[in-house]
Amino acid sequence: MTNYSLPLDLVFHALADPSRLAMVERLCQGPASVSELARPLAISLPSVLQHLKLLEDSGLVRSRKVGRVRTCELDREVMVRAEDWFAERRRYWTGRLDRLADLLGATEPILPPEQSP
């Protein structure tokens, strides 16, 4: 199993909220200011800042402040690590299901009594 420097549970927790997920989806298009991220959301600016703090704590988002404008961007490496985690699970379960299919294909089919020879 891969050893991740940031716990992925923080990443998945961050993505579990619809507002944070919307922010991440917007940031997939490129960097955005806090006000740009807040504009489509039906929540207060302090709530947006709390959500951004959680996204930063998870490692998904980085921000920098220039003057009075805070600009946020995705840390794509964290997204890649989460994607890798899913890929590992997918490979594991695909292998298990393939072995099950092989096992089921190697046995005689079980027919209901009315279809037995």
C-alpha positions as CSV (number, residue, x, y, z in Angstrom):
1,M,0.0,0.0,0.0
2,T,1.2,3.5,-0.9
3,N,2.3,5.7,2.0
4,Y,0.9,9.2,1.5
5,S,2.4,12.3,3.2
6,L,-1.0,13.9,3.8
7,P,-3.8,11.6,5.0
8,L,-6.3,11.1,2.2
9,D,-9.1,11.0,4.7
10,L,-8.7,14.8,5.0
11,V,-8.9,15.1,1.2
12,F,-12.0,12.9,1.0
13,H,-13.6,14.8,3.9
14,A,-12.9,18.1,2.1
15,L,-14.5,16.9,-1.1
16,A,-17.6,15.6,0.8
17,D,-19.2,19.0,1.2
18,P,-21.1,20.4,-1.8
19,S,-19.7,24.0,-1.4
20,R,-16.1,22.8,-1.1
21,L,-16.6,20.5,-4.1
22,A,-18.0,23.4,-6.1
23,M,-14.9,25.4,-5.2
24,V,-12.6,22.6,-6.3
25,E,-14.5,22.2,-9.5
26,R,-14.1,25.9,-10.2
27,L,-10.4,25.7,-9.4
28,C,-10.0,22.9,-11.9
29,Q,-10.4,25.7,-14.5
30,G,-7.5,27.7,-13.0
31,P,-6.7,30.0,-10.1
32,A,-9.5,32.2,-8.7
33,S,-9.8,34.8,-6.0
34,V,-11.9,34.2,-2.9
35,S,-14.6,36.5,-4.2
36,E,-14.8,34.6,-7.4
37,L,-15.1,31.3,-5.5
38,A,-17.8,32.8,-3.2
39,R,-19.9,34.4,-6.0
40,P,-21.9,31.4,-7.1
41,L,-22.4,30.0,-3.6
42,A,-25.4,30.8,-1.4
43,I,-23.3,31.1,1.8
44,S,-21.6,34.0,3.6
45,L,-18.1,35.1,3.0
46,P,-17.0,33.9,6.5
47,S,-18.4,30.5,5.6
48,V,-16.5,30.5,2.3
49,L,-13.3,31.3,4.2
50,Q,-13.9,28.4,6.6
51,H,-14.4,26.1,3.7
52,L,-11.2,27.3,2.1
53,K,-9.3,26.8,5.3
54,L,-10.4,23.2,5.4
55,L,-9.4,22.8,1.7
56,E,-6.0,24.2,2.5
57,D,-5.6,22.0,5.5
58,S,-6.4,19.0,3.4
59,G,-3.7,20.1,0.9
60,L,-6.0,20.3,-2.0
61,V,-5.8,24.1,-2.3
62,R,-3.0,26.6,-1.9
63,S,-3.6,30.4,-1.6
64,R,-1.5,33.5,-1.8
65,K,-2.3,37.0,-0.9
66,V,-1.2,40.0,-3.1
67,G,-2.4,43.2,-1.6
68,R,-6.0,42.7,-0.6
69,V,-6.7,39.9,-3.0
70,R,-6.3,36.2,-1.9
71,T,-5.9,33.9,-4.9
72,C,-6.5,30.2,-4.6
73,E,-5.3,27.3,-6.8
74,L,-5.5,23.5,-6.7
75,D,-2.5,21.5,-5.7
76,R,-2.8,19.0,-8.5
77,E,-0.3,16.6,-6.8
78,V,-2.8,16.0,-4.0
79,M,-5.5,15.3,-6.6
80,V,-3.2,12.8,-8.3
81,R,-2.5,11.0,-5.0
82,A,-6.3,10.7,-4.5
83,E,-6.7,9.4,-8.0
84,D,-3.9,6.9,-7.4
85,W,-5.7,5.7,-4.3
86,F,-8.8,5.0,-6.4
87,A,-6.8,3.3,-9.1
88,E,-5.2,0.9,-6.5
89,R,-8.7,0.0,-5.2
90,R,-9.9,-0.4,-8.8
91,R,-7.0,-2.8,-9.7
92,Y,-7.6,-4.8,-6.5
93,W,-11.3,-5.3,-7.1
94,T,-11.0,-5.9,-10.8
95,G,-8.5,-8.7,-10.0
96,R,-10.8,-10.2,-7.4
97,L,-13.8,-10.0,-9.7
98,D,-11.8,-11.5,-12.6
99,R,-10.8,-14.4,-10.3
100,L,-14.5,-14.8,-9.3
101,A,-15.5,-14.9,-12.9
102,D,-12.9,-17.5,-13.7
103,L,-14.1,-19.6,-10.7
104,L,-17.7,-19.3,-11.7
105,G,-16.9,-20.1,-15.3
106,A,-15.1,-23.3,-14.2
107,T,-18.1,-24.8,-12.4
108,E,-21.2,-26.4,-13.8
109,P,-24.1,-24.0,-13.9
110,I,-26.7,-24.6,-11.3
111,L,-30.1,-25.1,-12.9
112,P,-33.5,-24.8,-11.2
113,P,-35.1,-28.3,-10.7
114,E,-37.6,-27.7,-13.6
115,Q,-34.7,-27.2,-16.0
116,S,-32.5,-30.1,-14.9
117,P,-31.9,-32.8,-17.5
